[in-house]
Amino acid sequence: MAYQPKSYRKFLVGAVSTAVVASSFAGVAGAASYSDVNSKYQEAVDFVVSKGIKGTSATTFGTYENIKRVDAAVFVAAVLGLNTTSAPDAGFTDVPQRAKGAVNALKAAGITSGKTATTFGAQDFITRGELAVWIQKGFKLEAGTQSLAFNDVASKYQEAVSALVSNGVTSGTSATTFGTYDNAKRGDFAIFLQRAEAASKKVPPIEKPSALTITGDSQGNKLTNGKSKLYTVKFTNPVSGKAIEGATLNVTFEENVGTDFGPERNATVTNAEGHAVTPYQANDGQEREVEIVTDKNGVATFEVTGSNTSVTPIVFLDGSYQEWDTKGGNPQIPNTQDNRFDKNTELYAKAATVTFGVTEYAIAVEGQRTNYAAISQDLRRGGFQHNGREYVITVKKPDGTAYAGGLVNVGIYQLLDGKLGNEPTAAYLYRTINKVDRNLEDTAAPRLNQTQGVVKLDNNGQAKVWLASTAVNDNAEPIVWVDQNTGTNWQGGTYEAGEPVSDNTKVDPTNFQNVRVDNLELGALLEIEENLVDGFQDFKLTLLNQSGKPFQPERAIDANVTFTIENTGTHAILIDTDHVSSQHITNTRNVDLSSTEHIIINVGGSLTISGHINDVNDALFSAQAPFGTTSLNVKTSAVIDDGVGYESQSVTVKAELNNTKIGFSYAADVEADAVDTDNANGNETVVLTFDKAVTGAEAGDFKIGTTKATSVTVDGRKVIVKFPDSIVGATGAITYDPNGAGGSVLVDEFGNKVIGFTENY
């Protein structure tokens, strides 16, 4: 039969197991027979001996000796009464035959998993920390609520040690140490086992039933504004146990009892008849009550709702009472009812305090780059650039998870803080989506002047917004809040005190300045643009302003630019000199670009290109890996010439890319044939046959003239491209443009990319 771990302390099973163990240890002596067992250990040793545990000799128990893990396993299995005969093999190779059953049983019961998958550490001494874990799991002892005073208990032992201490199994080796990593002694182990056994059998005291009980629903005691919490009241005669029907009970709030005048907490109680009241009793004699009546089961219900408040519901039986009618089940209530609660003379029940408020979202707003940004600007060649500063919004729910897909309101703090005199004169908000500047509702706008709006968070609970201004020396920062409307707060998008909001003492403000090129690494962006039409990758340097946007001054830009390229890979790199010269880089150092179309940088070699750019804010060079995938380092710098203005003259910027991979791309060997597959109206299909198997074909990447393919099928080395009828014809040319569809590209079976081509058929 399959092994079933036993419920450790069921008496019948325990009795059977004890009989088996005892028969195995026939003739075992008690503590009195051992010369090394004093009065401190006598009862505990007698206990483990009764479970079949032997001493270290006929006259010694080994009270003060360390205990090996294998012997500790035998102790625990015996005391718990585990089934040591049919437990599945634990897979440990270092356990002696005498203890295999005990170790197998401990692993099957989830008490230990050994040192590794194949070793138990049988001959290692067991530590007090390890022992605590075994005992806590074996006897299913619950951890206490008090913090441990020990300074030597690591996190993995915290729960187990807490359980032993709170259940009286041990108090540690001193006031501040448990002795977690000390070896356990056999005598102490016996005490642990005896006390743990006793603790596991404690029966909780039976509580007398209360005459009046109040129970809240399962929503918990922290509710959002406007929510309702349902309470159920049960009224029972504690002597006879009978439900009391038709009793009128009063409901009030502890916080509204004994007020100076009127209620202090403005929550509402609604009874089953729909009567809604804010109950209170003031010291000036004024009071307002709400009553509930029990049904035939002695049950009555009411609801509590509120906003931005905390209340403690109390249900009481109005009027003094002393005697119970044990036959009829009804209390004898003198006629002293006054709708006022007196806890000294009246029967009552009190619920836990319930709080109504906002959901406590954690909102963080982090400004990117530095706390200065470029103002918005009209471009001298036409158009408009917003610039500004990007802020990243992160919102988490109360449980710490992302507020995925949530809506948040974003505004400008200085316009909403209620303070006069610090308002920015021309600040506004916008977003950049798919490289297009839009307002917060994602509607395109030529000029954005939005100072407040709603943003939807992504799956990570994040969103990005830009804060911009057209005015120099404006100072502003965003404020973010979750709008939580209630019956008294119905204005969507209006920030009200108490709503979850960003802590603006932690939000970095932005100062807006005239546009200039930023310094050093902040003033340059070096990025790679892959051009699979010709197989080159373009390394492009762009000069940046304070906002990280392309530097667009009112005057023409002149700058000296330098690229240093180092081959760090395993194949040579080819530099296209035409692509360099087309970007107006001239006066090249250490190589004459005009003398050749390409320059080869061998493995370990390097090349420096330097020159001048005029009236542009970027420069690039193009590189290719024609002999196989390789890598390179690129360092670039630029020094802005005098005359650019706005503190940009003589500024140096720089950027670098390290160990950047250049993939191998090549012109594939391909044949094209026109085919009529539907036997109607002539050829409509072109079959491309490559020299290697390929993947990644998309219909939008293929065209004849200006007409794109309608479908494409890949079959090993063949790519079957279909066009509308009458397009293909008997002869013609098909073009593959890797950028046509904007998705995947053709890749051969070795992972190499196929560059663009035009093939006749």
ABEGO torsion letter per residue (X at the ends): XBBBBBBAABAAAAAAAAAAAAAAABGBBBAAABAABBAAAAAAAAAAAAAGBBBABAABAGAABBBBAAAAAAAAAAAAGBBAAABBBAGBAABBAAAAAAAAAAAAAGABAEABAABAGAABBBBAAAAAAAAAAAAGBBBBABBBABAABBAAAAAAAAAAAAAGABAEABAABAGAABBBBAAAAAAAAAAAAAAAABBBBBBBBBABBBBBBAAEABBBBGBBBBBBBBBBBAAAGBBBBGBBBBBBBAAABGBABEBABBBBBBBAAGBBBBBBBBAAGBBBBBBBBBBAAGBBBBBBBBBGBBBBBBBBBBEBBABBBAAAGBBBBBBABAGBBBAAABBBBBBBBBBBBBBBBBBBBBBBEBABBBBBBBBAAEEBBAEEBBBBBBBBBAAGBBBBGBBBBBBBAAAAAGBBGABBAABBBBBBBGGBBBBAAGBBBABBABABBBBBBBAAGBBBBBBBBABBGBBBBBBBBBBBBBAABABBGBBBBGBBBBBAAABBBBBBBBBBBBBEAAABBBBBBBBAAAGBBBBBBBBBBAAGBBBBBABBBBBBBBBBBBBABABBBBBBAAAAAAAGBBGBBGBBAAABABBBBBBGBBBBBBEBBBGBABBBBBBBBAAEBBBBBBBBBBBBBBGAEGGABGBBBBBBBBGBBBBBBBBBBBBBBBBBAAGBGEBABBBBBBABBBBGBBAAABBBEABBBABBBBBEABBBBBBBBGAAEABEBBBBBAAAAGBBBBBBAAGBBBBBBBBBX
